[in-house]
Amino acid sequence: MENVRPHCTIIIVSDGLGSTAQAAVEAAQVQFPGVDFTIERYPGVRTKNQILDIVEEAARCNAIIVHTIVLVELRQFLLRECRQRLIDHVDLLGPLLGQISQKVGVRPILRPGAARGIDADYFQRIDAIQYTVRHDDGQGLDTLDEADIVLVGVSRTSKTPLSVYLSLSGWKVANVPIVLNVPIPPQLEQIDQRKIVGLIIDKDELVRIRQNRLQALGGTLPGEYADPEKVAEELIYFRRIARRGYPWPLVNITGKSIEESAKEVVSVIERQWFRPRGTSSPASVDKLIGS
């Protein structure tokens, strides 16, 4: 019997542009590589009739509604309709506004789309998240040179979660897997090498992570995927590639949290940009070392 991939429909609803919810959904998507997603977006929602149409559609396709509704009356109406129809929903903005208001003793202005006028950093983070999602696991190699950081490493070295975490701070991150005895993509050799950071991990830890991965997938990956000898061979091959004429700096992620690894990667990148390479630095260097 043919395996059927799970599917999830997410409906994004906002009385503004909906960029905040879009970014959150895209960041969540990359954590479910085995799931097919359908994303529908409804910005500029300002009436109850619009809400009713959206809720009815969500009920028909068993969707999750993710919303950033600022207007209190409209948000409460949407929440009530979702609860009555047993529709899964996530309110990204309401609880946060309430918590901040309670903490500081100031009421929010409750103006839809107000975030658009706050600062350019907001849009930079959105662009970074979208770029990172499009350049996960070796995708988008034709625009690899646009990355601020390129993470490389063997399978299961936290390339994707680390990329997403960094993108939330405004870094455009691509990650490229290094596969045993497979030549690296030529684009990786053509970009500014100071953008590249290699991720390494102790062999025993990587074996344990891959064994857990195999169990979670019901043993669908090749048996050598978690074989200690093959894992050791992969790590040796990767180190050889990293040293070959570049060299790429390495960050050991063994036993570290995503936050710790991210700080170390950023520190490495900052040091890299002060290392001469014989040509001028790109115009984005101030952003890179100031992020």
C-alpha positions in Angstrom: 0.0 0.0 0.0 1.4 3.4 -1.0 2.3 5.7 1.9 0.2 8.8 2.0 1.9 11.9 3.3 0.0 13.8 6.0 -1.5 17.1 4.9 -2.3 20.3 6.8 -4.2 23.4 5.7 -3.4 26.6 7.5 -5.5 29.8 7.0 -3.8 33.1 7.9 -6.1 35.9 8.9 -5.1 39.4 9.6 -6.7 42.9 9.7 -3.3 44.1 8.5 -0.9 42.6 5.9 -0.6 39.3 7.8 3.2 39.2 7.4 3.8 38.4 11.1 1.5 35.3 10.9 3.0 34.3 7.6 6.5 34.4 9.1 5.5 32.3 12.1 3.8 29.7 9.8 6.8 29.5 7.5 9.1 29.0 10.5 6.8 26.2 11.8 6.5 24.5 8.4 10.2 23.7 8.2 9.9 21.6 11.3 7.6 19.2 9.5 9.5 18.1 6.3 7.2 15.1 5.9 4.0 17.1 5.8 2.3 18.7 2.8 1.0 22.2 3.6 -1.6 24.3 1.9 -1.4 27.9 3.1 -4.2 30.4 2.4 -3.8 34.0 3.4 -6.5 36.6 4.1 -5.1 40.1 4.8 -7.1 43.2 5.4 -10.0 41.5 7.1 -12.2 44.1 8.8 -15.8 42.8 8.8 -17.7 40.0 10.6 -19.0 38.8 7.2 -15.5 38.2 6.1 -14.8 36.3 9.3 -17.8 34.1 8.7 -16.7 33.2 5.2 -13.2 32.3 6.4 -14.5 30.2 9.3 -16.9 28.3 7.0 -14.0 27.6 4.6 -11.8 26.4 7.6 -14.6 24.1 8.7 -14.9 22.6 5.2 -11.2 21.8 4.9 -10.5 21.0 8.5 -7.9 23.9 8.6 -6.0 25.6 11.4 -6.7 29.3 11.6 -3.6 31.4 12.5 -4.6 35.1 13.1 -3.2 38.5 14.1 -6.4 40.5 14.6 -5.8 43.7 16.4 -9.4 45.0 16.6 -10.8 43.6 19.8 -14.4 43.2 18.7 -13.4 41.4 15.5 -10.9 39.2 17.3 -13.4 38.1 19.9 -15.9 37.4 17.1 -13.4 35.2 15.3 -12.5 33.4 18.6 -16.1 32.7 19.4 -16.9 31.4 15.9 -13.9 29.1 16.0 -14.8 27.7 19.4 -18.4 27.1 18.4 -17.4 25.2 15.3 -14.5 23.4 17.0 -12.0 24.9 14.6 -8.3 24.8 15.7 -7.0 28.3 15.9 -4.0 30.2 17.1 -4.2 33.8 18.3 -0.6 35.2 17.8 -1.3 38.8 18.9 -4.2 39.0 21.4 -2.6 37.4 24.4 0.7 39.3 23.9 -1.1 42.6 23.7 -2.9 41.8 26.9 0.2 40.7 28.7 2.1 43.9 27.7 -0.8 46.1 28.6 -1.1 44.6 32.0 2.6 44.8 32.6 3.1 48.4 31.7 -0.3 49.8 32.5 -0.8 51.3 29.1 -3.5 50.4 26.6 -2.4 49.4 23.1 -3.4 51.7 20.2 -5.3 48.9 18.5 -4.6 50.2 15.0 -4.4 47.4 12.3 -1.1 47.5 10.3 0.6 49.8 12.8 3.7 47.5 12.7 4.3 48.6 9.1 5.5 52.0 10.3 7.7 50.9 13.2 11.0 50.2 11.6 12.8 48.6 8.7 14.2 45.8 11.0 10.7 44.2 11.0 10.7 43.7 7.2 14.4 42.6 7.3 13.4 39.8 9.7 10.5 38.8 7.5 12.8 38.7 4.4 15.4 36.7 6.3 12.8 34.1 7.4 11.4 33.7 3.9 14.9 33.4 2.4 16.0 30.8 5.0 12.9 28.7 4.4 13.6 28.7 0.6 17.2 27.8 1.2 16.9 24.8 3.5 18.7 21.6 3.0 20.6 22.6 -0.2 17.6 24.3 -1.9 17.9 27.6 -3.8 21.6 27.2 -4.8 21.2 29.7 -7.6 20.8 32.5 -5.0 23.2 31.1 -2.4 25.4 34.2 -2.8 22.6 36.3 -1.2 22.9 34.6 2.1 24.5 36.3 5.2 25.5 32.9 6.6 25.8 29.4 5.0 25.8 26.5 7.3 27.3 23.2 6.1 27.5 19.8 7.7 26.5 16.2 7.6 22.9 15.0 8.2 21.4 15.7 11.7 23.8 18.4 12.8 21.0 20.9 13.5 21.4 22.9 10.3 17.7 23.6 9.8 16.7 24.5 13.4 19.8 26.7 13.8 19.1 28.4 10.4 15.5 29.2 11.5 16.7 30.5 14.9 19.2 32.8 13.3 16.7 34.0 10.7 14.4 35.3 13.5 17.1 37.8 14.3 17.3 39.0 10.7 20.1 36.8 9.2 19.5 35.3 5.8 20.7 31.7 6.3 21.2 28.9 3.8 22.2 25.4 4.8 23.8 22.8 2.6 24.3 19.1 3.5 27.7 17.5 2.9 27.1 13.9 1.7 29.8 11.2 1.9 31.8 10.9 -1.4 29.4 13.4 -3.2 31.1 16.5 -4.6 30.0 19.7 -3.0 27.8 22.0 -5.1 29.9 24.4 -7.3 27.9 27.3 -5.9 29.4 26.6 -2.5 32.9 27.2 -3.9 31.9 30.3 -5.8 30.5 32.4 -3.0 32.4 34.5 -0.5 34.0 31.8 1.7 33.7 34.0 4.8 30.0 33.4 4.9 30.4 29.6 5.4 30.4 27.9 8.8 30.7 24.2 9.3 28.8 22.4 12.0 30.4 19.3 13.6 29.3 17.0 16.3 30.9 14.1 18.3 30.5 10.8 16.6 28.7 9.0 19.5 26.2 11.8 19.9 25.5 11.8 16.1 25.0 8.0 16.2 22.5 8.4 19.0 20.6 11.1 17.3 20.4 9.1 14.0 19.3 6.0 15.9 16.5 8.0 17.4 15.6 9.3 14.0 15.5 5.8 12.6 13.1 4.7 15.4 10.9 7.7 14.8 10.7 6.8 11.0 10.1 3.1 11.6 13.5 2.2 10.2 12.8 3.5 6.7 16.3 5.0 6.2 19.3 2.8 5.1 20.8 0.8 8.0 24.2 2.4 7.5 22.7 5.8 8.3 23.3 5.2 12.0 26.2 2.7 11.7 29.1 4.0 13.9 31.8 3.2 11.2 29.9 4.9 8.4 29.2 7.9 10.7 32.9 8.2 11.5 33.7 8.0 7.8 31.2 10.8 7.1 32.7 13.0 9.7 36.2 12.4 8.4 35.1 13.2 4.9 33.4 16.4 6.0 36.5 17.6 7.9 38.6 16.9 4.8 36.2 19.0 2.7 36.2 21.8 5.3 40.0 22.0 5.3 40.4 21.8 1.5 41.7 25.2 0.5 39.1 27.3 2.2 39.3 26.5 5.2 35.8 26.7 6.7 35.7 27.4 10.5 34.0 24.7 12.5 31.5 25.0 15.3 31.0 21.9 17.5 27.3 21.7 18.5 27.7 18.7 20.8 25.6 19.2 23.9 24.9 22.8 23.1 21.5 24.5 22.9 20.4 26.2 19.8 20.9 29.5 21.5 24.5 28.6 22.4 25.3 27.3 18.9 23.8 30.5 17.3 25.9 32.8 19.4 29.0 30.9 18.4 28.1 30.9 14.7 27.6 34.7 14.8 30.8 35.2 16.7 32.6 33.2 14.0 31.0 35.2 11.2 32.0 38.5 12.8 35.6 37.3 13.0 35.5 36.1 9.4 34.6 39.5 8.1 37.7 41.0 9.6 39.9 38.5 7.9 41.3 39.8 4.6 40.5 37.9 1.4 42.1 40.1 -1.2 38.9 41.8 -2.3 36.6 44.4 -0.8 33.8 43.4 1.6 30.2 43.5 0.4 28.0 46.5 1.2 26.1 44.4 3.7 29.1 44.0 6.0 27.9 46.7 8.5 24.6 44.8 8.8 26.4 41.5 9.3 28.7 42.6 12.1 26.1 44.8 13.7 23.2 42.3 13.9 
